[in-house]
Amino acid sequence: MNNKQVTIQEGQEFPLTIKRLGINGEGVGFFKRQVVFVPGALPGEVVVARVEKVQNKFVQASMKKIREKSPHRIQPPCPIYHKCGGCQLQHLAYPQQLEEKRDHVIQAMERHTKLRLDKIDIRETIGMDDPWYYRNKSQLQTTKEKGKVLAGLYQPNSHKIVDLSQCMVQHEKTNEVTQVVKDVLQELNIPIYDERDHSGGIRTIVVRTAIATGETQLVLVTVKEKIPKKELLIEEIQKRVPNLTSIMQNINGKRTSLIFGEDTLHLAGEEVIQETLGDLSFELSARAFFQLNPVQTVKLYDEVKKAAKLTGKEKVVDAYCGVGTIGLWVANEAAELRGMDIIEESIKDAKKNADKFAVTHANYYVGKAEQLLPKWTKEGWRPDVVIVDPPRTGCDNKLLNTLLKVKPKKIVYVSCNPSTLAKDIQTLSGNYKVKYMQPVDMFPQTSHVEVISKIELK
């Protein structure tokens, strides 16, 4: 925006009516034809906004005062909610969170598609009975402040760690183990990582609890292999958490925002923990990816099964298959299943899981769907149903073009980002129609929403 057009300035204050929630949970209003984002404001509220930053296409503001309050506004129960930034919607009553998440899907479809939404069944969001203490894994950075060991998340837009001793969306067991580890590190005076000079010992405390089995794994991420007073540290943790299943160490000596390094060492107990989803049981190693909310994952996968509506005769492709969880969930109703992923370790795990569950009609391949599907089609193998569960960036354009050429009868699209989902649906809309969209709340109290779309060949 050039200077002649700038009519809004930093520090300026004005009343603002909030029209909707943005994708990061912030209130969205309009002032002098400019979009204004106000964290903490809710739809229907009239607030006094203070301009913090004027960008090219939008304005960032803070909320100075609420003049008219939303009937859905509540007091956030977490004492550090406003500092932490891990949750964005604790100030909004849970039933209304579910409404707003459905609205995210509608907004994305309106913005990125030319489809008539009155012809698409966008269903009510499937929520949780108890939307607290649901995350099965915590990864908390450590630091030392005024001689005290802290473990938490970075405050938004800063490098200051907010200590999370009792996080209200983390499973209580992960909270308990993290607190014990902090106490022991403090008492034994074990060196803690210092980000400024890349020195010290313990960098991150990772705790994962299997919701179904109760087994818990602790992973200490360190800068170097040597941990001072290691035996004493393990002994003390085991004494205070006697039912801890597994203690592992991961070494990450790089200056990076990634949690894990390449090398993992076994310190005590088992090397893996067992988790079950429905009738399927999974071994989880220290670095294995697994859904963070198993209770909702069962609901999500059941919705995939409903959307696929298999009869036992279909050839099914599980693109972006990871360790095979979604494909294996529907496998007993398919004639043949083929999965692919570009990560070799994931494919090894998928094959192991298929063997473990005696799924003999599933085959897994390292590679991209857009390369494998045309090859199989040439060989005379054509899928009836394709399940895609891509990253936040959505499906690769080459994959979308491949689907348009291969023409499976049905696509079941599992998305964690309504905007990229809508863009991909628009790309497919020449040949495909959306039967329905089912939002699922995988992360209550946050702005995230997952969506399953049933897409059929016209």
Helices and strands as residue ranges (DSSP letters): G 3-5, E 13-17, E 20-21, E 27-31, E 34-38, E 46-54, E 58-68, H 81-84, H 94-112, G 117-119, E 121-122, E 137-145, E 148-154, E 161-163, H 172-188, E 202-209, E 216-222, H 230-240, E 246-251, E 263-269, E 273-277, E 280-284, H 294-308, E 315-319, H 325-330, G 331-333, E 336-341, H 344-356, E 362-366, H 369-378, E 385-388, H 397-406, E 410-415, H 418-428, E 432-440, E 450-457
